[in-house]
């Protein structure tokens, strides 16, 4: 880590500043107030500890917000506004050449512009206004080509609000999530959040119980969930995030040869949410085999790229960075007959390794509460022994066959098991290899 780099000495009470960096250059813009004369300053650096200042008109101030963004390795885009100015002022620094454009005009107060790169090209710019909405525009190919007001559904239902200090999520989505502070006519502050998807921005929502004196901060995580944080002077920092409350059915697994396909149904359509497929083999711990993003259809399917004659077990996990909001489906595997079933059919799934010299363990699903009869047969169809136990009625029961304790002794070989529950239903036939 390099030593801190002093860019410039700031004089006065103004604390507005912004910075940007490219592979070849760094830029810093700040509002300075020597002798109470407010001025905008812009500096750049192509190496360490050497900064060059660009002469700017003395009328440029930036004491109500500054933002800097990169257009290419040697070009910066700067936007700013002053407390006693209307609209957003902007300019570009290409190499050493400063060019100031015509202001983005509007009637009323503007504050704290904020850039965010647009993946399709150019930069988003959002800023606060004296109205109950913020404005957002796009700079592309040297011109401002897009402009929209982002509104908030305020809880008091009144239009008398003004917006301030927007922040935009830094992610690869074309449309960012946006947060900003707002105040009503009683100077009560709150936080608004505007979600977005690939089609554009949605109506903003006021966060219940939020209050901020400082710009809120917004981000999207790896799962697409939006996180917002804010704080007040002499108070704690508060944060919240989105998550889906959808769950899913027990996964259904079908097999063709040694290829396994996992299917499940979400409790509701949740486009854009992420679901992990957890895999376990031979009773070992589950691990993440894949992550799948939901579309508009609640039906989801994944084909296991690992082809194996074994019967792996699967679970579906609702993904969330905040582990408190993760959710796990019941465990499932392919039945001996070739596919797992979602209905009331008995499903017999082997839990122990095969072959095995240890007690043979199976999971029985969907059994009616009451007595179970477990029968083991040899290759000739002869019943070698019978074991009785009880089903809990929970839908998941474990059967353990301790063949080493059976008399007369059972020799090594291939054997079959079937289970009949209290309602008389019979499971598919399971097979296993016993090593004595």
HELIX and SHEET records of a PDB file:
HELIX    1   1 UNK A  323  UNK A  325  5                                   3    
HELIX    2   2 UNK A  403  UNK A  405  5                                   3    
SHEET    1   A 4 UNK A  17  UNK A  21  0                                        
SHEET    2   A 4 UNK A  26  UNK A  34 -1                                        
SHEET    3   A 4 UNK A  37  UNK A  47 -1                                        
SHEET    4   A 4 UNK A  50  UNK A  54 -1                                        
SHEET    1   B 4 UNK A  66  UNK A  72  0                                        
SHEET    2   B 4 UNK A  75  UNK A  80 -1                                        
SHEET    3   B 4 UNK A  86  UNK A  94 -1                                        
SHEET    4   B 4 UNK A  97  UNK A 100 -1                                        
SHEET    1   C11 UNK A  66  UNK A  72  0                                        
SHEET    2   C11 UNK A  75  UNK A  80 -1                                        
SHEET    3   C11 UNK A  86  UNK A  94 -1                                        
SHEET    4   C11 UNK A 104  UNK A 117 -1                                        
SHEET    5   C11 UNK A 123  UNK A 129 -1                                        
SHEET    6   C11 UNK A 133  UNK A 140 -1                                        
SHEET    7   C11 UNK A 143  UNK A 153 -1                                        
SHEET    8   C11 UNK A 204  UNK A 206  1                                        
SHEET    9   C11 UNK A 189  UNK A 194 -1                                        
SHEET   10   C11 UNK A 178  UNK A 184 -1                                        
SHEET   11   C11 UNK A 161  UNK A 168 -1                                        
SHEET    1   D 2 UNK A 196  UNK A 197  0                                        
SHEET    2   D 2 UNK A 200  UNK A 201 -1                                        
SHEET    1   E 3 UNK A 217  UNK A 220  0                                        
SHEET    2   E 3 UNK A 226  UNK A 231 -1                                        
SHEET    3   E 3 UNK A 237  UNK A 241 -1                                        
SHEET    1   F 3 UNK A 252  UNK A 256  0                                        
SHEET    2   F 3 UNK A 259  UNK A 265 -1                                        
SHEET    3   F 3 UNK A 299  UNK A 303 -1                                        
SHEET    1   G 4 UNK A 287  UNK A 293  0                                        
SHEET    2   G 4 UNK A 274  UNK A 280 -1                                        
SHEET    3   G 4 UNK A 313  UNK A 318 -1                                        
SHEET    4   G 4 UNK A 327  UNK A 328 -1                                        
SHEET    1   H 4 UNK A 287  UNK A 293  0                                        
SHEET    2   H 4 UNK A 274  UNK A 280 -1                                        
SHEET    3   H 4 UNK A 313  UNK A 318 -1                                        
SHEET    4   H 4 UNK A 332  UNK A 333 -1                                        
SHEET    1   I 3 UNK A 347  UNK A 350  0                                        
SHEET    2   I 3 UNK A 360  UNK A 365 -1                                        
SHEET    3   I 3 UNK A 396  UNK A 401 -1                                        
SHEET    1   J 4 UNK A 383  UNK A 391  0                                        
SHEET    2   J 4 UNK A 370  UNK A 377 -1                                        
SHEET    3   J 4 UNK A 413  UNK A 420 -1                                        
SHEET    4   J 4 UNK A 430  UNK A 434 -1                                        
END                                                                             
